[in-house]
Amino acid sequence: MSPNVRAVRGMNDILPGETALWSRLEEELRTWLAAYGYREIRTPILEHTGLFQRAIGEVTDIVEKEMYTFIDELNGESLTLRPEGTAGCVRAVIEHNLLFDGPKRLWYLGPMFRHERPQKGRYRQFHQVGVEALGYPAPELDVELLLMTARLWRRLGIAPHLHLQINTLGGATARARHRAKLIAYLEAHEAELDEDARRRLYTNPLRILDSKNPAMQALIERAPRLMDELDEAARAQFDAVCAALDAAGLAYHVNPRLVRGLDYYNDTVFEWVTDRLGAQGTVCAGGRYDGLIEQLGGRSAPACGFAIGLERLLALLAETGWTGAEPPADAYIVHVGAAAGRVALGLAERLRDAGLRVLLHGAGGSFKAQMKKADASGARFALILGEDEAAAGEVSVKPLRTAGEQLRLTPERAAEMLLAARQSQP
Ligand code: HAM
């Protein structure tokens, strides 16, 4: 094929065989985002180059070598294809004064562009769903973001494959103190530095701690730790995050070497990592960036957020066989007799009020025929209403997918049992 009709390297078509899966994932994401009160924002794919330089930082990999930048020949402006979504989102928030009446929870979804070396899980055009909580100072918001992502993993059935790493970067003065100590330490061991580390020594020494070079690991292990430089406020913020995660029962690993590749972060940073995708195992990443809004010219306001790489998320979902099919109903209601039929309608509504997915048998037929339908529906439980149950205001609950006794319960207890059964699903 003639080379000029090929897609750009690292930029993929999403073909008809794949788009249904993308659409189903996007639907899941919208439902999940709405449950946390996030509202969508759409910003342009092109922004002024200076926005990314100021937001992400001049001496980051992204700005130094990964941006698609060109001069608009019509007016000489330097423009850049967005390498990430936070900068554009914050720019729009400032430009339209969106925080005038209080904090905002915003999300976006779309293509991002980075001129990286393409490999599995790393592309030059890729998609992110990003979330930005703007105007919230409390560490509870950091934790809400983490609980929110954990809920998505559970909902998609990939929770067992994702591990949470967190760290704190503290405030600007702690980082400056640490930077000076780090440079002094690295200078003292200059002979052990690789070329990349030497290049970054005075521009971005923190990133040296992120090096994957095996020869540098011992040196990095002994390096001064930012954690030791934190002032009291930053330590309290981090302790509050850890305590709230413990209280919520969400497992995490504190990784003092987690530094992130963008300069706007302070205090909490985090990554959700999987070992199922090879080298590109970070599926979701983010943290707090309390200084960015002011730095870009807005009125000072705290913020935090994260972005999920959709190609990586879909690759992980493919590993685990996710098809995006609707989850099975929690219960199929079987009812025999006219009185039971009337009770069944009310029972189905009450269970749905409790958040359960319920199928009500809609035609007559014997008990046996109805139980066959219940089984074929894929529902987890059959709820059986006969004359006896209807008269007693109770219902018989029979597990269909697991071994277990049939139990006679009040509707409230039955709802609790069904909800508990759903929670225990992966
Ligand atoms: P980031 O760590 O640069 O953060 O990217 C977030 C996620 O996007 C990564 O964890 C990964 O899943 C995906 N990703 C990044 N680069 C590529 C690539 N070349 N190919 C495929 N996937 C990729 C940010 O972008 C921040 N804006 C996140 C954030 C939002 N922080 C606060 N709010």
Boltz pocket constraint, residues with backbone or C-beta under 6 A from the ligand:
constraints:
  - pocket:
      binder: B
      contacts: [[A, 83], [A, 84], [A, 85], [A, 86], [A, 114], [A, 116], [A, 121], [A, 122], [A, 123], [A, 124], [A, 125], [A, 126], [A, 127], [A, 128], [A, 130], [A, 131], [A, 132], [A, 261], [A, 262], [A, 282], [A, 283], [A, 284], [A, 285], [A, 286], [A, 287], [A, 304], [A, 305], [A, 306], [A, 307], [A, 308], [A, 309], [A, 310], [A, 311], [A, 312]]
      max_distance: 6.0
